[in-house]
Amino acid sequence: MYVVLLTGGLASGKDTVCAYLEELGASTLDLDVIAKEEQENSLVLEQLEEAFGDDIVDDFGSLNRRLLAERAFASREAADMLNAICWPPVQDRVADYILGSSCQPMNRPGLLVIQIPLLAEAPALLDLKDEVISVVAPEALRFERAVVRGMKPEDARNRLDLQVSDDKRIAISDTVFDNSGSVENLRQQVKDWYNERSSARLF
């Protein structure tokens, strides 16, 4: 199994790249989805309540994700606290999926793409990769995309300010997709990458 770690900042185009690679036959994991699942774990919920307030969980035990996000992305310290609570169980699940005896995808042919938005901020999974791909675009463009998708401008600004720069993502990457143009241009970059690796029989 050829393991690709796919990263990028807010509204950079990670979902588009991941979806197209799925069309081409890749298996995918999205760490944001796994993190949301882990946030429903009672032990994680308890830590989140202690860190961000009891009112982030309603009387039925459901997490108010919007309220959590408002508080967690209000400052660097709060974001670091969120990551310290949520990332260890997420990393354990990904490592178990790749290396665990119940699955062992490393022993099977194919391409596995793991979408990790905060890879540069939390690089613990780098040891599991065959290749790192970053999707980059100018920050002003990513801000505009996030707002068009429905994110409040102040929330988008906070998240962008707390994320590392594209330069730091590029520094840990083997391949960079430039998403400052059209979707068609991005898809062509992905197709070229896929064909090149497939021709080399990497997966």
C-alpha positions as a printed NumPy array, in Angstrom:
array([[  0.   ,   0.   ,   0.   ],
       [  1.354,   3.383,  -1.03 ],
       [  0.452,   5.807,   1.78 ],
       [ -0.018,   9.481,   0.909],
       [ -0.575,  12.131,   3.562],
       [ -2.568,  14.983,   2.011],
       [ -2.53 ,  18.353,   3.731],
       [ -3.465,  21.974,   3.147],
       [ -4.929,  24.996,   4.868],
       [ -8.518,  26.151,   5.153],
       [-10.36 ,  26.03 ,   1.801],
       [ -7.219,  25.027,  -0.069],
       [ -8.899,  22.281,  -2.102],
       [ -8.05 ,  19.132,  -0.125],
       [-11.556,  17.693,  -0.499],
       [-11.446,  18.181,  -4.268],
       [ -8.107,  16.406,  -4.556],
       [ -9.239,  13.59 ,  -2.276],
       [-12.504,  13.106,  -4.17 ],
       [-10.732,  12.921,  -7.519],
       [ -8.181,  10.417,  -6.227],
       [-11.115,   8.319,  -5.019],
       [-12.541,   8.452,  -8.558],
       [ -9.192,   7.177,  -9.783],
       [ -9.338,   4.234,  -7.379],
       [ -7.655,   5.376,  -4.169],
       [ -8.846,   4.49 ,  -0.69 ],
       [ -9.176,   7.557,   1.54 ],
       [ -9.331,   8.541,   5.187],
       [-10.309,  12.007,   6.427],
       [ -8.881,  12.831,   9.848],
       [-11.465,  15.577,  10.34 ],
       [-14.191,  12.92 ,  10.126],
       [-12.326,  10.629,  12.518],
       [-11.761,  13.544,  14.914],
       [-15.501,  14.295,  14.969],
       [-16.181,  10.657,  15.79 ],
       [-13.632,  10.709,  18.595],
       [-15.177,  13.88 ,  20.011],
       [-18.27 ,  11.796,  20.794],
       [-16.166,   9.451,  22.947],
       [-17.195,   9.947,  26.578],
       [-13.616,  10.348,  27.801],
       [-12.829,  12.925,  25.129],
       [-16.11 ,  14.749,  25.764],
       [-15.253,  14.992,  29.446],
       [-11.885,  16.566,  28.665],
       [-13.487,  18.977,  26.196],
       [-16.02 ,  20.063,  28.805],
       [-13.264,  20.687,  31.333],
       [-11.268,  22.705,  28.83 ],
       [-14.01 ,  24.67 ,  27.05 ],
       [-17.019,  24.715,  29.384],
       [-19.892,  22.412,  30.354],
       [-22.272,  24.191,  28.003],
       [-20.57 ,  22.777,  24.9  ],
       [-22.467,  19.538,  25.652],
       [-26.274,  19.588,  25.838],
       [-28.541,  17.677,  28.219],
       [-28.642,  14.739,  25.807],
       [-24.835,  14.433,  25.677],
       [-24.453,  15.915,  22.187],
       [-21.537,  18.187,  21.407],
       [-22.263,  21.713,  20.183],
       [-19.544,  21.806,  17.529],
       [-20.162,  25.416,  16.551],
       [-19.688,  26.611,  20.128],
       [-16.617,  24.412,  20.555],
       [-15.106,  25.809,  17.357],
       [-15.767,  29.405,  18.438],
       [-13.873,  28.83 ,  21.673],
       [-11.182,  26.491,  20.358],
       [-10.161,  28.793,  17.508],
       [-10.294,  31.989,  19.522],
       [ -6.581,  31.809,  20.374],
       [ -3.435,  29.799,  19.765],
       [ -3.554,  28.44 ,  23.324],
       [ -7.139,  27.233,  22.922],
       [ -6.4  ,  25.594,  19.564],
       [ -3.372,  23.831,  21.045],
       [ -5.559,  22.598,  23.899],
       [ -8.107,  21.2  ,  21.445],
       [ -5.39 ,  19.398,  19.499],
       [ -3.84 ,  17.994,  22.676],
       [ -7.194,  16.437,  23.588],
       [ -8.365,  15.213,  20.191],
       [ -5.286,  14.246,  18.239],
       [ -3.847,  11.34 ,  20.301],
       [ -6.892,   9.059,  19.835],
       [ -7.12 ,  10.065,  16.169],
       [ -3.465,   9.224,  15.579],
       [ -3.918,   5.891,  17.337],
       [ -6.829,   4.987,  15.052],
       [ -4.916,   5.891,  11.9  ],
       [ -1.816,   3.988,  12.98 ],
       [ -3.972,   0.962,  13.826],
       [ -5.674,   1.157,  10.436],
       [ -2.359,   1.21 ,   8.588],
       [ -0.359,  -1.148,  10.779],
       [ -2.92 ,  -3.019,  12.891],
       [ -3.167,  -6.775,  12.685],
       [ -6.904,  -6.629,  11.94 ],
       [ -6.465,  -4.669,   8.742],
       [ -2.868,  -4.573,   7.527],
       [ -3.45 ,  -2.469,   4.409],
       [  0.317,  -2.01 ,   4.185],
       [  0.457,  -5.595,   2.94 ],
       [ -2.009,  -4.978,   0.108],
       [ -1.431,  -3.189,  -3.202],
       [ -3.134,   0.113,  -3.863],
       [ -3.134,   3.778,  -2.897],
       [ -4.255,   5.074,   0.497],
       [ -4.734,   8.849,   0.841],
       [ -5.061,  10.233,   4.364],
       [ -6.323,  13.807,   4.559],
       [ -4.611,  15.561,   7.481],
       [ -5.253,  19.321,   7.605],
       [ -2.889,  19.885,  10.554],
       [  0.004,  17.703,   9.417],
       [  2.566,  20.527,   9.65 ],
       [  1.292,  21.469,  13.104],
       [  1.168,  17.862,  14.371],
       [  3.645,  15.811,  12.32 ],
       [  3.499,  12.601,  14.378],
       [  2.107,  10.593,  11.451],
       [  4.93 ,  11.461,   9.058],
       [  6.679,   8.187,   9.885],
       [  3.798,   6.288,   8.267],
       [  3.959,   8.01 ,   4.878],
       [  5.416,   7.162,   1.515],
       [  4.708,  10.675,   0.261],
       [  3.321,  13.99 ,   1.49 ],
       [  1.21 ,  16.168,  -0.804],
       [  0.248,  19.75 ,   0.006],
       [ -2.54 ,  21.678,  -1.696],
       [ -1.763,  25.389,  -1.659],
       [ -3.444,  28.624,  -2.708],
       [ -3.065,  32.309,  -1.763],
       [ -4.498,  33.085,   1.66 ],
       [ -6.785,  35.83 ,   0.356],
       [ -8.325,  33.379,  -2.105],
       [ -8.805,  30.73 ,   0.581],
       [-10.463,  33.305,   2.845],
       [-12.866,  34.23 ,   0.046],
       [-13.694,  30.571,  -0.633],
       [-14.371,  29.868,   3.047],
       [-16.758,  32.82 ,   3.331],
       [-18.562,  31.909,   0.103],
       [-19.105,  28.421,   1.557],
       [-20.875,  29.95 ,   4.537],
       [-18.199,  30.472,   7.181],
       [-18.428,  33.722,   9.105],
       [-15.628,  36.093,   8.038],
       [-14.342,  36.421,  11.62 ],
       [-14.252,  32.623,  12.013],
       [-12.41 ,  32.198,   8.731],
       [ -9.929,  34.884,   9.717],
       [ -9.312,  33.273,  13.107],
       [ -8.68 ,  29.863,  11.588],
       [ -6.341,  31.193,   8.934],
       [ -4.386,  33.153,  11.527],
       [ -3.927,  30.016,  13.649],
       [ -2.761,  27.799,  10.787],
       [  0.82 ,  27.53 ,   9.609],
       [  1.847,  29.134,   6.332],
       [  1.901,  27.272,   3.03 ],
       [  5.693,  27.648,   3.09 ],
       [  5.821,  25.399,   6.161],
       [  3.548,  22.855,   4.502],
       [  5.684,  22.88 ,   1.375],
       [  8.787,  22.302,   3.509],
       [  7.496,  18.873,   4.6  ],
       [  6.023,  17.943,   1.198],
       [  7.228,  15.777,  -1.655],
       [  4.587,  17.121,  -4.052],
       [  2.665,  20.409,  -4.172],
       [ -0.602,  21.015,  -6.014],
       [ -1.283,  24.68 ,  -6.816],
       [ -4.997,  25.43 ,  -6.473],
       [ -4.904,  29.112,  -7.332],
       [ -6.593,  28.448, -10.673],
       [ -9.564,  26.476, -11.931],
       [-10.871,  23.149, -10.686],
       [ -9.999,  21.689, -14.074],
       [ -6.39 ,  22.782, -13.641],
       [ -6.23 ,  21.176, -10.195],
       [ -7.733,  17.933, -11.483],
       [ -5.15 ,  17.845, -14.282],
       [ -2.324,  18.17 , -11.739],
       [ -3.816,  15.302,  -9.761],
       [ -4.262,  13.156, -12.882],
       [ -0.67 ,  13.765, -13.982],
       [  0.59 ,  12.844, -10.516],
       [ -1.541,   9.695, -10.408],
       [ -0.498,   8.525, -13.883],
       [  3.176,   9.098, -13.112],
       [  3.066,   7.089,  -9.871],
       [  0.903,   4.382, -11.425],
       [  3.276,   4.015, -14.384],
       [  6.144,   3.622, -11.936],
       [  4.142,   0.783, -10.294],
       [  4.203,   2.449,  -6.883],
       [  0.647,   1.224,  -6.33 ]])
